[in-house]
């Protein structure tokens, strides 16, 4: 599929649509699938533990999040704080992930982060970079802490 250049007005409208889609999709990403129409075929994804390219791999990571979320957590939520345009080709989403691990001591998971989305000339997301407030090892250590009695 060949991508075509959009007029400035069409591009701006598309950015608004993408922001609206992210606001709708992200809060429920652990419960149901997201809309992939806003992403390019060659989407590049990076977070502190994963790097990959391609829409199929992108779909797999969201399926994996839902699967493992249901398997390992009694509760798991993605709290979306804000989604906004940083500049003409960049969107940012600020969020918090929190949950309760399915273990007898009911370990809690909590970390803040943000997603930076870069848009190509066709106003499709071609990069999604996640930044977390702590290193992955520190986040995983929460699984082994017992809450105070």
C-alpha positions in Angstrom: 0.0 0.0 0.0 1.5 3.3 -1.0 1.2 6.2 1.4 0.3 9.6 0.1 1.2 13.1 1.4 -1.6 14.8 3.3 -2.5 18.4 3.2 -1.7 20.3 6.4 -5.4 20.4 7.4 -5.9 16.7 6.7 -2.8 15.9 8.7 -3.9 18.0 11.6 -7.3 16.3 11.6 -5.7 12.9 11.4 -3.5 13.8 14.5 -6.7 14.7 16.4 -8.3 11.3 15.3 -5.2 9.5 16.5 -5.3 11.2 19.9 -9.0 10.4 20.2 -8.2 6.7 19.4 -5.4 6.5 21.9 -7.6 8.0 24.6 -10.2 5.4 23.8 -7.9 2.4 23.4 -5.2 2.8 26.1 -7.3 2.6 29.3 -8.6 -0.8 28.3 -5.5 -2.3 26.7 -5.3 -5.1 29.3 -8.9 -6.0 28.7 -9.5 -5.8 24.9 -7.6 -5.2 21.7 -6.7 -1.8 20.4 -7.3 -0.3 17.0 -4.4 -0.9 14.6 -5.6 1.4 11.8 -3.6 4.3 13.3 -0.2 2.4 13.0 2.1 2.0 10.0 3.0 -1.5 8.7 6.6 -0.9 9.7 5.8 0.4 13.3 8.9 0.4 15.4 8.4 -0.3 19.2 10.8 0.1 22.0 10.4 -0.1 25.8 13.0 -0.9 28.5 12.7 -4.7 27.8 11.6 -5.1 24.1 12.5 -3.8 20.7 10.8 -4.9 17.5 9.5 -3.7 14.2 6.3 -4.5 12.2 2.6 -4.4 12.8 2.3 -8.2 13.3 4.8 -8.0 16.2 3.0 -5.0 17.6 -0.2 -6.9 17.6 1.5 -9.8 19.3 2.9 -7.6 22.2 -0.6 -6.4 23.0 -2.1 -9.9 22.9 0.8 -11.0 25.2 0.0 -8.1 27.6 -3.6 -9.2 27.8 -2.8 -12.9 28.2 -0.2 -12.4 30.9 -2.3 -9.8 32.6 -5.2 -12.2 33.0 -2.9 -15.1 34.0 -0.7 -13.4 36.6 -2.8 -10.6 38.0 -6.1 -10.4 40.0 -6.3 -6.8 39.0 -4.4 -4.8 36.4 -5.1 -1.4 35.1 -3.6 1.1 32.7 -4.5 4.6 34.1 -4.2 7.1 31.3 -3.5 10.6 32.6 -3.2 12.6 29.4 -2.7 12.3 25.6 -1.5 15.4 23.7 0.4 16.6 20.7 3.9 17.7 21.5 4.5 19.0 18.0 3.3 18.3 14.5 4.6 14.7 14.3 4.8 13.7 18.0 2.1 12.6 20.4 2.7 11.8 24.1 0.6 9.7 26.5 1.3 9.8 30.2 0.2 6.8 32.2 0.4 4.6 35.3 0.3 0.8 35.4 -0.9 -0.8 38.6 -2.1 -4.2 39.6 -2.2 -7.0 42.2 -0.2 -10.1 41.4 -1.9 -13.5 41.7 0.3 -14.7 44.7 -0.7 -15.5 48.3 1.0 -12.3 49.6 -0.9 -10.2 47.0 2.1 -8.2 45.8 1.3 -4.9 44.2 2.7 -3.6 40.9 2.9 0.2 40.3 4.9 2.3 37.9 4.6 5.5 35.9 5.6 6.0 32.4 4.9 7.7 29.1 4.6 6.7 25.5 6.0 8.8 22.7 4.4 8.3 19.3 6.1 9.6 16.1 3.9 10.0 13.0 5.0 9.6 9.4 4.0 11.8 6.4 0.8 9.8 6.0 -0.1 10.6 9.6 0.3 7.0 10.8 2.2 6.1 13.9 5.6 4.7 12.8 7.4 4.7 16.2 6.1 4.0 19.7 8.7 4.5 22.5 7.8 3.7 26.1 9.7 5.3 29.0 9.3 4.0 32.5 10.0 5.8 35.7 12.3 3.1 37.0 14.5 0.3 35.6 12.7 -3.0 34.8 14.6 -4.8 37.6 13.3 -2.4 40.2 9.7 -2.8 38.9 10.0 -6.6 39.0 11.2 -6.5 42.6 7.7 -5.3 43.6 6.5 -8.8 42.9 8.5 -10.2 45.8 7.6 -7.6 48.4 5.0 -8.5 50.9 2.6 -5.7 51.8 2.7 -4.6 55.5 0.2 -6.5 57.8 
